[in-house]
Every structure is written in C-alpha cells, then in structure tokens.
Amino acid sequence: MFASMKGFAVTFGHMFKRRVTVKYPEVMKPTEPRYHGRHLLNRHPDGLEKCIGCELCAWACPADAIYVEGADNTPERRFSPGERYAAVYQINYARCIFCGLCIEACPTRSLTMTNEYELASDSRADLIYTKEQLLAPLLEGMEAPPHPMRLGETDIDYYVDALANPGTSVGAERLDSPRPPKEAA
C-alpha cells in the first residue's frame, strides 16, 4: 500500500512541472557554432576542389564511414590544384559517429562539418552521400571544374596564399596559421 502511494506521489509531483518537450518539426532549436553535423567538401575561390584525394580522412575514420578513390589530374582535366583529386568521395551516414577526426586529418582543410543535422532517411542507400552532394555550391565568380588553375600557376600558390589571406576558402573555417617564410631567390 505504501509503495503504490509513493509511486502516485511521484506521478502527481511531475504533473504540475513545466514541460520540456520541444515541438521539433515546427520549432527548430539553433545548434551551437561548433556542432558536428553534415560534412562539406570546400572549394577554392576559383571553383577548384580543395580535396586532393589523399584518403587521410578515410584512414582517420574510426567507423570506416568514408570511402575515397583518388585519381590524377591532367593538364586538360584539372579538378584540384594538386597532382590528384578525389574521383569518388562517399560518406556513409549510417556508420558515421560525427567525431570530427576526419576534419583534423585533412591537410588542405577541404573537409569541414556544417550545423545541418536532419539526415534521417527510410533507406540506407539515401544515407550514403556522394561527392556531388557533399561539395560546396558554386558561388558567383566560380567556374565548375575541370578547368585550369586561375589563382596561380602552381598548387603552392593555392595553399601558401590561403595561409597569408585568412578567410579566402569557400565554406571552410578561417585559416589562422601564419604564412611560412618564402625562400630567398
């Protein structure tokens, strides 16, 4: 008898407390600025892809959710300023644990994470995002690859100058590292 009264007391006590339910589809709470959401493959200001197909993100992923196939750029077909680019880039969000280790492993800051969190789907196939779905959209003044390099003649012009001019990358967080000293000619 006393145990059931104790249970009713707990229930009765919660009846008059303020509800904490969020009306999710109608009211979306903003995420924190450093929230780990959907990935984004960034571009250079001329439209070339920052991803060089090094596959370090796939190696760093503890959930084995990233698949990258690198290919070589040719003078006629250039997708990134380096020697290579990612011909195939896929992230399986059914496996991804949103840890951010892939972001830390990326040497060109090509891969970043957005605040987008609505990734649910009824189909497993819909949870595998391809390179086209992950690439940052082309902004005004950008040209869709493949095309020749427009920001300089070598891949060093892209990456070293980005360190000197923070915030020049499209879709990525700011580059706050100091520029390495140039060698005397």
N, C-alpha and C positions, 0 to 999 in steps of 0.2 A: 504494500500500500504506500509506504513512504517513498519507495523508488519511483513509482509512477507519478506521485505528486512532484517529486524532484524533476522529472522529465517534463511535466506540464509547466513547471515554473521556468525552465529554460526556454521552452517554446513561447510562453507568454511574455517573457522578458525580451525576446527578439521581435515580437510582433510590433512594438512601438519604436524600434530603432529606425534610423534613416536608411533607406535602401541604397545600395551601392551599385546596382545594376546600371550598365551603360547601354543606351539604345544604339547599339553598334552600327547597323547599316545606315541609320538616319543621322546619327551624330558620331563623327569620327574624331577621336582624340588625336591631337598632333603628337608626333613622335619626338623624342629627344634628338638633338642635332647629330650625335654620334651613333644613332641607331643603325644596326646592321640589317639592312633589307636586301632587296634585289640588287644584283651586280650590274655594273655598267662598264662597257669597253669604251674608253675615251678616244678622241681623235686629236690630231694636231690642228692648228688654225687653218691650214690649207685643205683639210679633209682627209689626209692620210691617216691610217690607223696607227695608234701607238703600240699595239701588240706586235711583238717581233717573233712570236711563235716559239719562245724558248722553253715552254712547258714547265717552268718552275712553279707556277700556280698549281698545276696538276700534281706535281711531286709533293708540294706542301700540304695538300688537302688530306686531312685525316679520314674523311668519309669517302674518299675516292669518287667525288661527285663531279669532277672536272675532267673533260676529255679534250685534248688539243692535238691537232696534226699540223706541224709546221711545214711550210713549203718555201722554195727560194723565189725571191723577186728577180725579175729580168728587167733589162732596160726598157723593154716595150710594155711590160705589165708590172707596175710598181704599186703595191698596196701599203707599204710602210717604208720609212726611210732607211731601215737596216737592210741586211742581206736577206732576211727571212721575214715571213709574216705567217699568221695563223690561217691556214686554208680552211680548217674545220675547228670550231670552238663551240663546245657544248657544256652546259651546267645542268645537272640533274637535281632539281629542287626537291625531289622525293628523298634524296640522300643528303643534301646539304644541311649542315648544322649551324650555318651562319656564324662561324667562329672568327672569320677575318684573317686567317693565316695565309690565304691566297693573296690578299691585298698586301700583306707585309713582304711576301716573296717576290712580288712583281718588281723587276729592276727599272722599268720605264714608267711606272705609275699609270699603266694602261688600265688596270682593273681597279675599280672603286666600288663602294656599296652605296646605294641610294636609301631613302627612307621609305620606299614602297614596300608594303608588307602584305598586300592582298594577292597571294599567289595560289590560293586553293583551287583545285580542279577535280572533276569527277574521273578524269582519265590520267593514267600515268604518263602517257605519251605527251600530254599537254604540259607536264611538269619538266620536260627536257627542253630548255631554252637554247636556241641556236645562235650562231654569231650574228645573224641579221636581227634577231630580237634583242640582243644584248648591246649592240653598237649604239653609241650616242647618235642622235639625229644630226643630219647635216644642217648647219646654220647658214645664214646669209654670208656669201663670200666664199663658201667652201665648195669644193668640187669632189664629186663622187670618185673614189679610186676605181680602177687603176689610172694613175696619171704621174707625170714626172714630179720630182721634188720642187716645191715653189719657195720654201723658206731658206734654202741654202743648197750648196752643191754636194755636201756630204751628210751622212747621218749624224756626225758630230755637231753640225750646225743646229740640228733639231734639239738634241738633248742638252748640250752645253748652254746654248742660248736660252733654253727654258729655265735653267737654273739662274741665269742672270736677270730674267724678266719674270718674276713670280706672278702666277695667275694667268699665264698665257695658254695653259692647257684647257681644252674644252671638256667640261663635265667633271674634271678632276678637282681635288682639293688643291690649295695653293702649295707651290714648291717653295719652301722657306730655307733651303740649303744655300750656303754661299757658293758663288761660282768659283770653280778651281782656277788657279792662276794659269794664264796662257804661257806657252813656251816662247822664249825669245827667238826671233827669226834671225 
